[in-house]
């Protein structure tokens, strides 16, 4: 995936207290109005438990009557094509294992509700989470849409010089060498021998497997 959300942000925790949120309420805590702008935040989960954490969080939000303070909760995934023993199959892969994106109004109540949810270990940024910039979350949403639409990617990463075997199409069972890789298009140019002469052809990633 060409992850528009560039890398995994710095995970250092700011040494501040939770009363540093912007809207001050009663009891020393902070309470934001439900009409405040919802922003996107990155939340840590146990790897492999992202969907369970999402369902548990949504249930806790309903039980706390804080639905107005939360929007979408995303566990971004994509469809991945892999070739196993010459057979193509599609699996689902998470873009960011161990993370999910939560759209919410951040105040003391919502912060602790999320942080104390089972399978969630806290916010990226610790006690002072930083919202995800709108252009980056739009990139994540675009990748999710493409994944649901069946725009599949190959699981295996290919490099120039790799030896591969063609498993699909008119050149099936030919051995070849990778000459060029276009990861954004999931295509490659390979050199194979036809009638004793080297020939360059362009193939989809899903049409080959590593030799």
ROSE-4610 file (N, C-alpha, C; in Angstrom, 1 decimal, always signed):
// ROSE-4610
residu = [X/X/X/X/X/X/X/X/X/X/X/X/X/X/X/X/X/X/X/X/X/X/X/X/X/X/X/X/X/X/X/X/X/X/X/X/X/X/X/X/X/X/X/X/X/X/X/X/X/X/X/X/X/X/X/X/X/X/X/X/X/X/X/X/X/X/X/X/X/X/X/X/X/X/X/X/X/X/X/X/X/X/X/X/X/X/X/X/X/X/X/X/X/X/X/X/X/X/X/X/X/X/X/X/X/X/X/X/X/X/X/X/X/X/X/X/X/X/X/X/X/X/X/X/X/X/X/X/X/X/X/X/X/X/X/X/X/X/X/X/X/X/X/X/X/X/X/X/X/X/X/X/X/X/X/X/X/X/X/X/X/X/X/X/X/X/X/X/X/X/X/X/X/X/X/X/X/X/X/X/X/X/X/X/X/X/X/X/X/X/X/X/X/X/X/X/X/X/X/X/X/X/X/X/X/X/X/X/X/X/X/X/X/X/X/X/X/X/X/X/X/X/X/X/X/X/X/X/X/X/X/X/X/X/X/X/X/X/X/X/X/X/X/X/X/X/X/X/X/X/X/X/X/X/X/X/X/X/X/X/X/X/X/X/X/X/X/X/X/X/X/X/X/X/X/X/X/X/X/X/X/X/X/X/X/X/X/X/X/X/X/X/X/X/X/X/X/X/X/X/X/X/X/X/X/X/X/X/X/X/X/X/X/X/X/X/X/X/X/X/X/X/X/X/X/X/X/X/X/X/X/X/X/X/X/X/X/X/X/X/X/X/X/X/X/X/X/X/X/X/X/X/X/X/X/X/X/X/X/X/X/X/X/X/X/X/X/X/X/X/X/X/X/X/X/X/X/X/X/X/X/X/X/X/X/X/X/X/X/X/X/X/X/X/X/X/X/X/X/X/X/X/X/X/X/X/X/X/X/X/X/X/X/X/X/X/X/X/X/X/X/X/X/X/X/X/X/X/X/X/X/X/X/X/X/X/X/X/X/X/X/X/X/X/X/X/X/X/X/X/X/X/X/X/X/X/X/X/X/X/X/X/X/X/X/X/X/X/X/X/X/X/X/X/X/X/X/X/X/X/X/X/X/X/X/X/X/X/X/X/X/X/X/X/X/X/X/X/X/X/X/X/X/X/X/X/X/X/X/X/X/X/X/X/X/X/X/X/X/X/X/X/X/X/X/X/X/X/X/X/X/X/X/X/X/X/X/X/X/X/X/X/X/X/X/X/X/X/X/X/X/X/X/X/X/X/X/X/X/X/X/X/X/X/X/X/X/X/X/X/X/X/X/X/X/X/X/X/X/X/X/X/X/X/X/X/X/X/X/X/X/X/X/X/X/X/X/X/X/X/X/X/X/X/X/X/X/X/X/X/X/X/X/X/X/X/X/X/X/X/X/X/X/X/X/X/X/X/X/X/X/X/X]
num = [1/1/1/2/2/2/3/3/3/4/4/4/5/5/5/6/6/6/7/7/7/8/8/8/9/9/9/10/10/10/11/11/11/12/12/12/13/13/13/14/14/14/15/15/15/16/16/16/17/17/17/18/18/18/19/19/19/20/20/20/21/21/21/22/22/22/23/23/23/24/24/24/25/25/25/26/26/26/27/27/27/28/28/28/29/29/29/30/30/30/31/31/31/32/32/32/33/33/33/34/34/34/35/35/35/36/36/36/37/37/37/38/38/38/39/39/39/40/40/40/41/41/41/42/42/42/43/43/43/44/44/44/45/45/45/46/46/46/47/47/47/48/48/48/49/49/49/50/50/50/51/51/51/52/52/52/53/53/53/54/54/54/55/55/55/56/56/56/57/57/57/58/58/58/59/59/59/60/60/60/61/61/61/62/62/62/63/63/63/64/64/64/65/65/65/66/66/66/67/67/67/68/68/68/69/69/69/70/70/70/71/71/71/72/72/72/73/73/73/74/74/74/75/75/75/76/76/76/77/77/77/78/78/78/79/79/79/80/80/80/81/81/81/82/82/82/83/83/83/84/84/84/85/85/85/86/86/86/87/87/87/88/88/88/89/89/89/90/90/90/91/91/91/92/92/92/93/93/93/94/94/94/95/95/95/96/96/96/97/97/97/98/98/98/99/99/99/100/100/100/101/101/101/102/102/102/103/103/103/104/104/104/105/105/105/106/106/106/107/107/107/108/108/108/109/109/109/110/110/110/111/111/111/112/112/112/113/113/113/114/114/114/115/115/115/116/116/116/117/117/117/118/118/118/119/119/119/120/120/120/121/121/121/122/122/122/123/123/123/124/124/124/125/125/125/126/126/126/127/127/127/128/128/128/129/129/129/130/130/130/131/131/131/132/132/132/133/133/133/134/134/134/135/135/135/136/136/136/137/137/137/138/138/138/139/139/139/140/140/140/141/141/141/142/142/142/143/143/143/144/144/144/145/145/145/146/146/146/147/147/147/148/148/148/149/149/149/150/150/150/151/151/151/152/152/152/153/153/153/154/154/154/155/155/155/156/156/156/157/157/157/158/158/158/159/159/159/160/160/160/161/161/161/162/162/162/163/163/163/164/164/164/165/165/165/166/166/166/167/167/167/168/168/168/169/169/169/170/170/170/171/171/171/172/172/172/173/173/173/174/174/174/175/175/175/176/176/176/177/177/177/178/178/178/179/179/179/180/180/180/181/181/181/182/182/182/183/183/183/184/184/184/185/185/185/186/186/186/187/187/187/188/188/188/189/189/189/190/190/190/191/191/191/192/192/192/193/193/193/194/194/194/195/195/195/196/196/196/197/197/197/198/198/198/199/199/199/200/200/200/201/201/201/202/202/202/203/203/203/204/204/204/205/205/205/206/206/206/207/207/207/208/208/208/209/209/209/210/210/210/211/211/211]
x = [+0.8/+0.0/+0.9/+0.5/+1.1/+0.5/+1.0/+0.3/+0.5/-0.7/-0.7/-0.3/-0.8/-0.4/+1.0/+2.0/+3.4/+4.0/+4.2/+4.9/+4.1/+4.8/+4.1/+4.7/+3.9/+4.5/+5.2/+6.0/+6.8/+5.9/+6.3/+5.4/+5.8/+6.6/+7.0/+5.8/+5.7/+4.5/+4.9/+4.0/+4.3/+4.0/+4.9/+4.8/+3.8/+2.6/+1.6/+0.4/-0.5/-1.6/-2.8/-3.9/-5.0/-5.9/-5.6/-6.3/-5.8/-4.9/-4.4/-5.3/-6.4/-7.3/-7.9/-8.4/-8.7/-10.0/-11.0/-12.3/-12.4/-12.5/-12.5/-13.9/-14.1/-15.4/-15.4/-16.4/-16.4/-15.6/-15.4/-14.7/-13.2/-12.6/-11.2/-10.9/-11.9/-11.7/-12.1/-12.2/-12.6/-13.8/-14.7/-15.9/-16.1/-16.1/-16.3/-17.7/-18.3/-19.7/-19.7/-20.8/-20.9/-20.9/-21.1/-21.1/-19.6/-18.7/-17.3/-16.8/-15.8/-15.4/-14.7/-15.2/-14.6/-13.3/-12.3/-11.0/-10.6/-9.6/-9.2/-7.9/-7.9/-6.8/-6.4/-5.1/-4.6/-4.5/-5.0/-5.1/-4.4/-3.6/-2.8/-3.8/-3.7/-4.4/-3.4/-3.8/-3.0/-3.1/-1.9/-1.9/-2.7/-3.5/-4.4/-5.7/-5.9/-7.2/-7.8/-7.5/-8.0/-9.5/-10.1/-11.6/-12.3/-11.7/-12.3/-12.3/-11.2/-11.1/-12.1/-12.3/-13.3/-14.7/-15.1/-16.4/-16.6/-15.6/-15.7/-15.8/-15.0/-15.1/-16.4/-17.0/-18.3/-19.4/-19.3/-20.2/-20.1/-18.9/-18.7/-19.2/-19.0/-19.5/-21.0/-21.7/-23.2/-23.6/-22.9/-23.3/-23.1/-22.1/-21.8/-22.6/-23.5/-24.3/-23.5/-22.4/-21.5/-21.4/-22.5/-22.5/-22.3/-22.7/-22.6/-21.1/-20.3/-18.9/-18.0/-18.6/-17.8/-18.3/-17.5/-17.8/-17.4/-16.7/-16.3/-15.1/-15.0/-13.8/-13.3/-12.0/-11.5/-10.4/-10.5/-9.4/-9.1/-8.2/-8.0/-7.4/-8.1/-7.6/-7.6/-6.9/-6.9/-6.9/-7.4/-7.4/-6.0/-5.4/-4.1/-4.1/-3.6/-3.5/-2.2/-2.2/-1.0/-1.1/+0.0/+0.1/+0.7/+0.0/+0.4/+0.4/+1.5/+1.6/+0.8/+1.0/+0.4/-1.0/-1.6/-3.0/-3.1/-3.9/-4.1/-5.2/-5.0/-6.0/-6.0/-7.1/-7.2/-7.3/-6.5/-6.6/-6.7/-7.1/-7.2/-6.1/-5.5/-4.3/-4.6/-4.2/-4.4/-3.2/-3.6/-2.6/-1.6/-2.2/-1.4/-1.7/-1.1/-1.3/-1.1/-2.0/-1.8/-2.3/-3.0/-3.5/-4.9/-5.7/-6.9/-7.1/-8.0/-8.3/-9.7/-9.7/-11.0/-11.3/-12.5/-13.0/-13.8/-13.3/-14.0/-13.7/-14.6/-14.3/-13.5/-12.4/-11.5/-11.7/-12.0/-12.0/-11.7/-11.8/-11.4/-12.2/-13.5/-14.3/-14.0/-14.0/-13.8/-12.3/-11.4/-10.0/-9.9/-10.4/-10.3/-11.2/-12.3/-13.2/-12.4/-11.7/-11.0/-9.8/-9.0/-7.8/-8.0/-9.2/-9.5/-10.3/-10.4/-11.1/-10.2/-10.8/-10.0/-9.4/-8.2/-7.4/-6.9/-7.1/-6.5/-5.5/-4.3/-3.2/-3.0/-3.7/-3.6/-3.6/-3.4/-3.4/-1.9/-1.8/-0.5/-0.2/+0.9/+1.1/+0.9/+0.5/+0.3/-0.8/-0.5/-1.5/-2.0/-1.2/-1.6/-1.6/-2.7/-2.7/-2.8/-2.1/-2.1/-3.1/-4.0/-5.0/-4.2/-4.8/-4.3/-4.7/-3.7/-4.1/-5.1/-6.1/-7.2/-6.7/-5.6/-5.2/-4.7/-4.1/-3.6/-4.7/-5.7/-6.9/-7.7/-7.7/-8.4/-7.7/-6.3/-5.6/-5.9/-6.0/-6.3/-7.7/-8.7/-10.1/-10.1/-9.3/-9.2/-8.7/-7.7/-7.1/-8.1/-8.9/-10.0/-11.0/-11.4/-12.4/-11.9/-10.6/-10.1/-10.0/-9.7/-9.6/-11.0/-12.1/-13.4/-13.9/-13.3/-13.7/-13.0/-12.1/-11.5/-10.2/-9.6/-8.3/-7.3/-6.9/-6.1/-4.6/-3.8/-2.4/-1.7/-0.5/+0.2/+0.9/+0.9/+1.6/+3.1/+3.6/+5.1/+5.7/+6.8/+7.5/+8.6/+8.6/+9.6/+10.6/+11.8/+12.9/+13.6/+14.2/+15.0/+16.0/+16.1/+17.0/+16.5/+15.3/+14.6/+14.3/+14.5/+14.1/+12.6/+11.8/+10.4/+9.9/+8.8/+8.1/+6.7/+6.4/+5.1/+4.1/+2.9/+1.9/+0.6/+0.5/-0.8/-0.6/-1.5/-1.4/-0.7/-0.4/+0.2/+1.6/+2.3/+3.6/+3.7/+2.6/+2.6/+3.7/+4.4/+5.4/+6.8/+6.9/+8.1/+8.9/+10.2/+11.1/+11.5/+11.7/+12.0/+12.8/+13.4/+14.1/+13.5/+13.3/+12.6/+13.6/+13.1/+13.9/+13.4/+12.2/+11.6/+10.4/+10.2/+9.1/+8.3/+6.9/+6.1/+5.1/+5.5/+4.7/+3.4/+3.3/+2.1/+1.0/+1.5/+0.5/+0.5/+1.3/+1.3/+1.7/+2.6/+3.1/+4.6/+5.1/+6.6/+6.9/+8.2/+8.7/+9.7/+9.5/+10.5/+11.1/+12.2/+12.9/+12.8/+12.3/+12.2/+12.7/+13.0/+13.5/+12.4/+12.3/+11.4/+12.2/+12.1/+12.8/+14.3/+14.8/+16.2/+16.7/+15.7/+16.0/+15.4/+16.1/+15.5/+14.4/+13.3/+12.1/+11.6/+11.3/+10.8/+9.2/+8.6/+7.1/+6.7/+5.5/+5.0/+3.9/+4.0/+3.0/+2.5/+1.4/+0.8/+1.6/+1.7/+2.3/+1.7/+0.3/-0.4/-0.1/+0.6/+0.8/+2.1/+2.9/+4.2/+4.3/+5.3/+5.7/+7.2/+7.8/+9.2/+9.7/+10.8/+11.3/+12.0]
y = [-1.2/+0.0/+1.2/+2.2/+3.5/+4.3/+4.1/+4.6/+6.2/+6.8/+8.3/+8.8/+8.1/+8.5/+8.0/+8.9/+8.6/+8.1/+6.8/+6.1/+6.1/+5.6/+5.6/+6.7/+7.6/+8.8/+8.5/+9.5/+9.4/+9.0/+8.0/+7.4/+7.9/+9.0/+9.5/+10.2/+10.0/+10.5/+11.9/+12.9/+14.2/+14.1/+14.7/+14.7/+15.8/+15.6/+16.6/+15.9/+16.6/+16.0/+16.2/+15.4/+15.4/+16.7/+17.6/+18.8/+19.9/+19.4/+20.4/+20.5/+19.8/+19.9/+21.3/+21.7/+23.1/+23.6/+22.8/+23.3/+22.9/+23.9/+23.7/+23.5/+22.4/+22.1/+22.1/+21.5/+21.5/+20.3/+20.4/+19.2/+19.1/+20.1/+20.1/+19.4/+18.8/+18.1/+19.0/+18.5/+19.3/+18.6/+19.4/+18.9/+19.8/+19.1/+19.9/+19.7/+20.7/+20.6/+19.6/+18.8/+17.8/+18.4/+19.8/+20.4/+20.8/+20.5/+20.8/+20.0/+20.4/+19.7/+18.4/+17.3/+16.0/+15.9/+15.5/+15.3/+13.8/+13.5/+12.1/+11.9/+10.8/+10.5/+9.0/+8.8/+7.4/+6.7/+5.5/+4.8/+3.5/+3.2/+1.9/+0.8/-0.4/-1.6/-2.7/-3.8/-5.0/-5.5/-5.8/-6.2/-7.5/-7.5/-8.7/-8.6/-7.5/-7.3/-6.0/-5.5/-4.2/-4.2/-5.2/-5.2/-5.4/-6.2/-6.4/-5.1/-4.4/-3.2/-2.2/-2.1/-1.2/-1.5/-2.8/-3.1/-2.8/-3.1/-2.8/-1.3/-0.5/+0.9/+1.5/+1.0/+1.5/+1.2/+0.0/-0.4/+0.5/+0.8/+1.7/+3.1/+3.5/+4.9/+4.9/+3.9/+3.8/+3.7/+2.9/+2.8/+4.0/+4.9/+6.1/+7.3/+7.0/+8.0/+9.2/+8.8/+9.8/+9.7/+9.2/+9.0/+10.3/+11.4/+12.7/+13.1/+12.5/+12.9/+12.1/+11.1/+10.2/+10.1/+9.9/+9.7/+8.3/+8.2/+6.9/+6.3/+5.0/+4.3/+3.4/+3.6/+2.9/+2.0/+0.8/-0.2/-0.5/+0.3/+0.3/-1.1/-1.7/-2.9/-2.8/-3.8/-3.9/-5.3/-5.6/-6.9/-7.2/-8.3/-8.6/-9.9/-10.0/-11.2/-11.9/-13.1/-13.9/-15.2/-15.7/-17.0/-18.0/-19.1/-20.2/-21.5/-22.1/-23.3/-23.2/-22.0/-21.8/-21.3/-21.3/-20.9/-19.5/-18.6/-17.3/-17.2/-16.5/-16.3/-14.9/-14.5/-13.1/-13.2/-12.4/-12.3/-10.8/-10.5/-9.2/-8.8/-7.7/-7.2/-5.9/-5.6/-4.3/-3.4/-2.2/-1.2/-0.9/-0.7/-0.3/-1.3/-2.5/-3.4/-2.8/-3.0/-2.4/-1.0/-0.5/+0.9/+1.0/+2.0/+2.3/+3.8/+4.3/+5.8/+6.1/+7.0/+7.3/+8.8/+9.0/+10.4/+10.8/+11.9/+12.2/+13.6/+14.1/+15.3/+14.9/+15.5/+15.1/+16.0/+15.3/+16.0/+14.9/+15.3/+14.3/+13.0/+13.1/+12.0/+11.0/+11.6/+10.8/+10.2/+11.0/+10.5/+9.3/+9.3/+8.2/+7.0/+7.3/+6.2/+5.4/+6.1/+5.4/+4.7/+5.4/+4.9/+3.6/+3.6/+2.5/+1.3/+1.4/+0.3/-0.9/-2.1/-3.3/-3.5/-4.0/-4.2/-2.9/-1.8/-0.5/-0.1/+0.3/+0.7/+2.2/+3.0/+4.4/+5.1/+6.4/+7.3/+7.4/+7.6/+7.9/+9.4/+9.6/+10.9/+11.0/+9.8/+9.8/+10.6/+11.4/+12.2/+13.5/+13.8/+14.9/+14.5/+13.8/+13.2/+14.4/+14.1/+15.1/+14.6/+15.5/+15.1/+14.7/+13.8/+13.5/+14.6/+15.1/+16.2/+15.7/+16.6/+16.1/+15.5/+16.0/+15.4/+14.0/+13.7/+12.3/+11.4/+11.8/+10.9/+10.7/+11.6/+11.5/+10.4/+10.4/+9.3/+8.0/+7.8/+6.6/+6.1/+7.0/+6.7/+6.3/+7.0/+6.6/+5.2/+4.8/+3.5/+2.4/+2.7/+1.8/+1.6/+2.7/+2.6/+1.8/+2.0/+1.2/-0.3/-0.6/-2.0/-2.7/-1.9/-2.5/-2.7/-1.9/-1.9/-3.1/-3.8/-4.9/-4.6/-3.4/-3.1/-3.8/-5.0/-5.9/-5.6/-5.9/-5.7/-7.1/-7.2/-8.5/-8.4/-9.5/-9.5/-9.5/-10.1/-10.3/-9.0/-8.6/-7.4/-7.9/-7.3/-7.7/-6.6/-7.1/-6.2/-6.5/-5.5/-5.7/-6.8/-7.8/-8.9/-10.1/-10.0/-11.2/-12.3/-13.5/-14.6/-15.0/-15.0/-15.3/-16.4/-17.0/-17.9/-17.4/-17.3/-16.9/-18.0/-17.6/-18.6/-18.4/-17.3/-17.0/-16.3/-16.5/-15.8/-16.7/-16.1/-16.8/-17.3/-16.7/-17.1/-18.0/-18.6/-19.4/-20.5/-20.7/-21.7/-21.2/-20.0/-19.5/-19.0/-19.1/-18.5/-17.2/-16.2/-14.8/-14.1/-13.0/-12.1/-10.7/-10.2/-8.9/-7.8/-6.9/-5.8/-4.5/-4.4/-3.1/-3.4/-2.6/-2.8/-1.5/-1.5/-0.4/-0.7/-0.4/-0.8/-0.1/+1.2/+1.9/+1.3/+0.7/+0.0/-1.5/-2.0/-3.4/-4.2/-3.7/-4.3/-4.3/-5.2/-5.3/-5.7/-5.4/-5.8/-6.9/-8.0/-9.1/-9.5/-10.2/-10.7/-12.2/-12.8/-14.3/-14.7/-16.0/-16.5/-17.1/-16.6/-17.1/-17.5/-18.7/-19.2/-18.9/-19.0/-18.8/-17.3/-16.4/-15.0/-14.3/-13.4/-12.7/-11.8/-11.8/-11.0/-10.3/-9.0/-8.2/-8.2/-8.5/-8.4/-7.8/-7.1/-6.5/-7.4/-7.7/-8.6/-7.9/-8.4/-8.0/-8.7/-8.2/-8.9/-10.2/-10.3/-11.5/-12.6/-12.3/-13.3/-14.0/-13.6/-14.3/-14.6/-15.5/-15.8/-15.9/-15.7/-15.8/-17.2/-17.4/-18.7/-19.3]
z = [+0.0/+0.0/+0.0/-0.8/-0.7/+0.4/+1.7/+2.8/+2.8/+2.6/+2.6/+3.9/+5.0/+6.4/+6.5/+6.5/+6.3/+7.6/+7.6/+8.7/+10.0/+11.0/+12.3/+13.1/+13.6/+14.2/+15.5/+15.9/+17.1/+18.3/+19.0/+20.1/+21.5/+21.5/+22.8/+23.5/+24.8/+25.5/+26.2/+26.0/+26.6/+28.1/+28.8/+30.3/+30.8/+30.5/+30.9/+31.5/+32.2/+32.8/+31.9/+32.2/+31.3/+31.4/+32.4/+32.5/+31.6/+30.6/+29.6/+28.4/+28.4/+27.3/+27.3/+26.1/+25.9/+26.6/+26.8/+27.3/+28.8/+29.6/+31.1/+31.6/+32.3/+32.9/+34.4/+35.0/+36.5/+37.0/+38.3/+39.0/+38.6/+38.1/+37.7/+36.4/+35.8/+34.5/+33.4/+32.2/+31.1/+30.4/+30.0/+29.3/+28.0/+26.9/+25.6/+25.2/+24.5/+24.0/+22.9/+22.8/+21.7/+20.3/+20.2/+18.9/+18.5/+19.4/+19.0/+17.8/+17.1/+15.9/+16.3/+15.6/+15.8/+15.0/+15.6/+14.9/+15.0/+14.1/+14.1/+14.9/+15.7/+16.6/+16.3/+16.5/+16.4/+17.7/+17.8/+19.1/+18.9/+20.0/+20.0/+20.4/+19.8/+20.2/+20.3/+20.9/+20.8/+19.4/+18.8/+17.4/+17.3/+16.3/+16.0/+16.7/+17.6/+18.3/+17.9/+16.7/+16.3/+16.2/+15.6/+15.4/+16.7/+17.6/+18.9/+19.7/+19.6/+20.3/+19.8/+18.5/+17.9/+18.4/+18.4/+18.8/+20.3/+21.1/+22.5/+22.8/+22.1/+22.2/+21.9/+20.7/+20.3/+21.4/+21.9/+23.0/+24.2/+24.6/+25.8/+25.5/+24.3/+23.9/+24.1/+23.6/+23.7/+25.2/+26.0/+27.4/+28.2/+27.7/+28.4/+27.9/+26.9/+26.3/+25.7/+25.1/+24.5/+22.9/+22.4/+20.9/+20.1/+20.7/+20.0/+19.9/+20.8/+20.8/+19.9/+19.3/+18.5/+17.1/+16.1/+14.7/+14.3/+13.2/+12.7/+13.5/+13.5/+14.0/+12.9/+12.5/+11.3/+11.7/+11.1/+11.2/+9.7/+9.1/+7.6/+7.2/+6.2/+5.6/+4.1/+3.4/+2.0/+1.6/+0.4/-0.2/-0.8/-0.5/-1.0/-1.8/-3.0/-3.8/-3.5/-3.2/-3.1/-3.9/-4.3/-5.1/-4.2/-4.0/-3.2/-4.0/-4.3/-5.1/-6.4/-7.0/-8.3/-8.3/-7.1/-7.0/-6.4/-7.0/-6.5/-5.5/-4.4/-3.4/-2.8/-2.3/-1.8/-0.2/+0.4/+1.9/+2.3/+3.5/+4.0/+4.9/+4.7/+5.5/+6.0/+7.3/+7.9/+7.5/+7.1/+6.8/+8.0/+9.2/+10.3/+11.5/+11.5/+12.6/+13.9/+14.9/+16.2/+16.4/+15.3/+15.4/+14.8/+15.3/+14.7/+14.8/+13.9/+13.8/+14.4/+15.4/+16.1/+15.8/+15.3/+15.1/+16.3/+17.0/+18.3/+18.7/+19.6/+20.4/+21.6/+21.7/+22.8/+24.1/+25.1/+26.5/+27.5/+28.8/+29.8/+29.7/+29.5/+29.6/+28.4/+27.2/+26.0/+26.0/+26.5/+26.5/+27.4/+28.6/+29.5/+29.1/+28.4/+28.0/+26.9/+26.0/+25.0/+25.6/+26.4/+27.0/+27.8/+28.5/+29.4/+28.8/+27.5/+26.8/+26.7/+27.0/+26.8/+25.4/+25.3/+24.1/+23.5/+24.2/+23.8/+24.8/+24.4/+25.3/+25.4/+24.6/+24.8/+23.4/+23.5/+22.3/+21.8/+20.5/+20.0/+20.4/+21.2/+21.7/+23.2/+23.8/+25.2/+25.8/+26.8/+27.5/+26.6/+25.6/+24.7/+23.3/+22.9/+21.5/+20.5/+19.3/+18.2/+17.1/+16.7/+15.6/+14.3/+13.6/+12.3/+11.3/+10.5/+9.5/+8.6/+8.2/+7.3/+6.0/+5.4/+4.1/+4.3/+5.4/+5.7/+5.9/+6.7/+7.0/+5.7/+4.8/+3.5/+2.7/+2.8/+2.1/+2.6/+3.9/+4.5/+4.0/+4.1/+3.6/+2.2/+1.3/-0.1/-0.2/+0.5/+0.4/+0.9/+1.9/+2.4/+1.3/+0.6/-0.5/-1.6/-2.0/-3.0/-2.7/-1.4/-0.9/-1.0/-0.6/-0.7/-2.1/-3.0/-4.4/-5.1/-4.4/-5.0/-5.7/-5.5/-6.1/-5.3/-5.7/-4.9/-5.2/-4.2/-4.3/-4.0/-4.5/-4.3/-2.9/-2.2/-0.9/-1.0/-2.0/-2.1/-2.7/-2.2/-2.7/-3.7/-4.8/-5.9/-6.1/-6.5/-6.7/-8.0/-8.6/-9.9/-9.6/-10.6/-10.4/-9.9/-9.3/-8.7/-9.8/-9.5/-10.4/-10.0/-11.0/-10.8/-11.8/-11.5/-12.4/-12.7/-14.0/-14.4/-14.2/-13.5/-13.1/-13.8/-14.5/-15.2/-16.5/-17.5/-18.7/-19.8/-20.9/-22.1/-21.8/-20.8/-20.5/-19.2/-18.9/-17.7/-17.8/-16.6/-16.5/-17.0/-17.6/-18.0/-16.8/-16.8/-15.8/-16.4/-15.5/-15.9/-14.9/-15.3/-14.3/-14.3/-13.2/-13.0/-13.5/-14.5/-15.0/-14.4/-14.1/-13.6/-12.8/-11.7/-10.8/-10.7/-10.9/-10.7/-9.6/-8.4/-7.2/-7.2/-7.7/-7.7/-8.6/-9.6/-10.6/-10.4/-9.5/-9.2/-10.5/-11.3/-12.5/-12.5/-13.3/-13.5/-14.9/-15.3/-16.6/-16.3/-17.0/-16.8/-18.2/-18.1/-19.2/-19.2/-20.3/-20.4/-21.7/-21.9/-23.1/-24.0/-25.2/-26.2/-27.4/-27.8/-29.0/-28.9/-27.7/-27.5/-27.4/-27.5/-27.4/-26.2/-25.5/-24.4/-24.9/-24.2/-24.5/-23.3/-23.4/-22.3/-22.4/-21.3/-21.3/-19.9/-19.9/-18.7/-18.1/-16.8/-16.2/-14.9/-14.5/-13.1/-12.1/-10.9/-9.8/-9.5/-9.7/-9.4/-10.4/-11.5/-12.5/-12.3/-11.3/-11.1/-9.6/-9.3/-8.0/-8.0/-6.8/-6.7/-6.9/-7.7/-8.0/-6.8]
